[in-house]
Amino acid sequence: MKKLDAAILGATGAVGQRFIQLLEHHPWFRVAEVVGNTSAGKRYGDAVRWVLDGHPPVDVANMVIKSLDDALTSPLLFSALPKEAAIEVEARFAQQGHWVCTNASANRMEEDVPLLLPEANADHLALLKVQQAKRGWSGGIIANSNCTAMPVVMALAPLKPFGIRKVHMVSEQAISGAGYPGVASLDIVDNVIPYVSGDEDKLETETLKMLGTLEGERVVMLDAVMSATCTRVPVIDGHVVVVSLELEQRPSLEAVISAWEAFESPESVRGLPSAPTPPLYYLRQIDRPQPRRDRNAGGGMATTIGRLRPCPILGYKFVTLAHNTIRGAAGGSLLNAELMAREGIFADFTV
């Protein structure tokens, strides 16, 4: 099978590196171009400070980094750009006919941009046609969520039939979520920082969009109240969110656990190369999930939930966890692209 060429925007950063790592042996896609800003014109292996385990693949290490202003030949672009650069660059490439699967926050809440978490809202991919018609583009932008919202949505999606009313969230976010070099050691060692810039708003709004319902040409947000406090903790990888929840139907605790354990991805997502099976785990041990022990579930793509118990204020409380730089970042975009491939969105490429 001939693989589809992909370019990595922001290839030398931590998320760009994760894209390259995840694509090294991918059955459908291959890294054909690496793109940067200050590193343009340099050999990738010379320009990158590799912060993941191992080393960059030899073929990628020998590529010359292209500029964000260069013409690209790859139909599929994975964006690990910072928000400021993504605003202009992603739209320009989409207008030129490229499909941009982005980890950046710049376009997530645009009404015609799918904010995709395929296990929960694969049908939102239909917004791409709305986006193309509205903007006159031959390509498009597809976003994945904030890395902290992702495990919350995965935990709440199976509970939608019970009627989600109110959600209170406190995150404990890994330092890798701040990028590299991240938080200064004198700030994070022996400490918890009770503020993560911008993330509380993202957690409260992106969650409502991903759990919303596609009606015609727009997503109707979930009708629920969200409250979030985001903190940074001295953990390398794995975002934990402590959730309290009010449900309209007031199911038993075992009914909630059964909903999680029975949850399956939609048919269009099952069997995709990066799709975890099962998509989430409920752990009945009293002290799980834990980042060090559970972040790599499903190859880092699954969500782990635990500690469901009564909440005297809202009714239910639990803990949810996901790997922030795999599922919450590069892996999320990769799964989105795989769904697009299965749906026949890439011209002359079939799976």
N, C-alpha and C positions, 0 to 999 in steps of 0.2 A: 504493500500500500504506500503510495506517495504521500509524504507528510505535507501539511500546510505550513507555509513559511510564516513565522511570527517575529516581530520586532519588540524589543524591550525598551521602553522609554524610562529614563532614569536608571540605567542598567547598573551603575556602580554603587548605588545606595543599598541599604540592607534589604528592602523589599524587592528591588531589582535583582539582587543576588538570589533571593528565594525563588523568584520566577525562573531564573536560569537553572537553579538546582532542581526544581520540580519538573522542568521540561527536558532534562538531560536524557531521560529514557522514555519520554512520552510516546505512546503509540500513534498519535494523530498529528501532533504539532512538533515543529523544530525551531530552534532559535536561528534565524537567518541574518538578523541585524541587531546591533546594540547601539543605543542612542543616548547621548548625554549632552551636557552643556559645557562646563569648563573642561571636561576631559576629551572633547571632540578632537579627532585627529591622532589620538594616541592608541597604541595597542591595548586592548582590554586588560590583558594580564599585567601590563605595566601600570595602568591607571588605577585599577581597583585595589582597595584594601579589603581583602576577603575576610568577613567576620563570621561566616558560618563554618561548620565542621568541614574538613577536607579542603579541596581546592576547586577553582573553576574548571569546567570541562576544557580539555585542550583545544578543541575546535573553537570554542567561544573565546578563550584566552588569546588566540591568535587573530581575532577579528579587530579591525580598526573601528573605533567608535565614531559614529556619525553625529552630526549636529542636529538639533531640533529644527533647524531651518532647511535641512537637506530633504530631497525627495526620497521617499521610501518605496520599496517594491513589495514588501510584505502586506498581504491583505488584512492580517490580524495583528493588532498592536496591543500589548499589555502595558498599561501605564502605571508606573511607580513614581510619578512626578509629584512634587509638592503642590499644594493647592494653588499657589500664586501662578506657577507656570502652567498648570493643567487647564486653567480657565480658558486661555486663548489657544493653546497648542492642541488640546483634544478636539475642540470644535473645528479647527482648521483641518486636521487629518480626517475627521468624519466627513466634512464637506468634500474632501478630495476622494472619498470612496473607501476609506479604511474603516474597519470595525474596531473600535477602541473599547477594550475591556479594562476598566479603570478601578484602581484602588484608591484614587484621590477623592477627596470629599467635595470637590468643586461643583459637580453637577448632580449629586445624589438626589437633591430635593426638587430638581426641575420637574415640572408636571409631566413632561413627555419622556423622561429618562427612566428606564426600568431600574429600580433598586432591587437587585435580584438576589434571592437566597433560594435556589431552585427547589429544595425540599419543601419549602413553605409557600412559595408564590411563583412557580414556574410559568403560570399563565400570564404574569405581568410582562413576559417577553414580547407579548403582542403590542406593547407600547412602541416598539421600534418602528412599526409601520406608521403610527401616528407621528412619531418624531420625524421620520423621513418626509412625510407629506407636508408637515407644518414648516419644516426648515429647508426643504428642497435639497436634502442631502442624498447622496447615493450610498453613503456608509452610515455609521451611527455610533452612539455612546451607550454603553451598558455598564452600570456601576455595581460594585459590591459594597456592603455596608461597613460602617464603623466596626472595628474589631471587638468592641465591647457590646454593641447591640446584637451581634450575631448569636451568641449563646442564649441571650434573652429571648430572641425571636424563636429559636429552635425549641426552647422550653415551653413557650406560650402557644406556638402553632397547634400542637395537639389538643390544647385546652380551649380553643375558640368555641367549640360546640357548647361548652358550659357557660359561655357569656363572660368575657373578660371585662371587668368594670374599673378596677383601680390597681395600679402597680407601683410599688415603692422599691427602688433599687439602690444598692450601695455596691460599687465596684471595688475590686482589689486588683489593679492592673499591673502587669509585669513591666519591667523597665525597658524591654525590647520594643514595647509599643511607642516609646519616645524616639525611635530610630537610633542611629549610631552617630556619635558616641553616647547619646541619650542623656540621662541624668547624672550630674557630677557625683562622684562617689561620696564626697563629704556631705551631700544632701540626702542620699538614699540609704547608705549603710546605717544600720541601727535606727531606722526611722520609717515613718509612713507620712507621705505628703498628701494632705487632704484636698488636693486641687489638681485637676488635669485640664489644661486649657481647651475649651471648646467642646469637650466630650459630654458634658451633662446635657447640653442642648441637643447634641446628636443622638444621645441615648433616648431622650424623651420624644424626639420627632421622627427619626428614621424607623424606630420600632413600630410606630403607628402606620407608617407608609407600607412597610414590608408585610404587616399583618392586615392591611387594608384589602378591599375588594375591587377588582377591576370591573368598572361599569362603563361600557362604551369606550370613550377615548381618554379616560382618566381613572386614577385610583382614588376611591373614596376611603379616607383614613379610618382606621379602627376607632370606634367611638368609645374611648377609654381615657382615664386620667393617668398620666405618668409622672413620677417624681424620681429624680436621680441625683445621687452624690457620687462623684468619681474620685478615687484615690490611687496613688502610685505606691507600690510596695516592693520590697527588695527580693523579687523573684525574677529570674531571667526571662522565662517564657510561660505563657498561660494566664489568661484573664479569668478571674473568679468574679461572679456577681451574686450577691445575696439578695433574694427577691422575697417581698411580701405581696400577697395577691388577694384581691376580692373577686369571687366568681358569683355570677347571678344565680346559678342553679344549686350552689352549695353541695357538690358531690362529696362522697366519702373520700378519705385519703387513699384508700385502695383503688377507688374508681379513677382518681387522678393518676396514680402509678400505672394502672392498667392502660390508660390513654397514652402515656409515654411509652410503655413497653410494646404496645400494638402499633405505634406510629410507623408508617412506611413512606418512603419517597413516592411521588407520583410516577406513573409508568414511564413517562418521558425522561425521567432522571435515573431510574434504576439501570444499573449496568454501565453507566458512564465510567470512564477510566479512573476519575478522581472521586466518584461518589462513594461515601462510606456505607457499609452494610453491617449492622443497622445504622441509621443516621444519628441515633442517640442511645445512650445507655442510662438506666437508672441503677445506681449502686445503693444497696440496702445497708452497707456497713455504716456505723454511726459517724465515722470520721472521714468520709469521702464525699465529694471528690477533692483531690489534692493536686496542685499543679505538677509537681515532680513525678507523681505516679500516674496521672490520668491524662495529661495534655496530649499524649501521642496516640490516644485511642483512634482507631480507624485511620492510622497513618497521619494523625494530626488533623483529620478532617471531621471527626465525629464530635458531638457534644455530650458531656457527661453531667448528670444531674444527681443530686443526693439530698439527704437530710430533710425530706418533706415532713412537716409537722404542723400542728395547729398554730395559727397566729391569733392572739387574743384581740388584735385590732382589726385586721382585714380578713382573717379566716384561714389563710394558708401561708407557709413560708418554706423556702427551699434554697439550695445553692446550685448554681450552674457554672460550667467551666468549658472553655475551648482554647485551643492553641491560637494565639493572636496573630503570629506571623505566617502560619500555614493557612488554617481555615479562615481566620479573620482578615487575611490580606491576600497574598499571592494565590494561595490555593482556592480561595473563593472566586477570584477572577478566572482562574483556570477552569473550574467547574462550570461557570457561566458560559465560557467559550465552548466547552464540550456540549452543553445543551444546545447552543446555537448551531453547532456542526450537525448534531442529530436532527435538528429542525430544518436543515437544508439552507441555512442563511448564507453560507459561504459559497459563492459561485464556483462551479466546476470542482467542488470537493464534496465527496459523499463518504459516509461511514457505514 
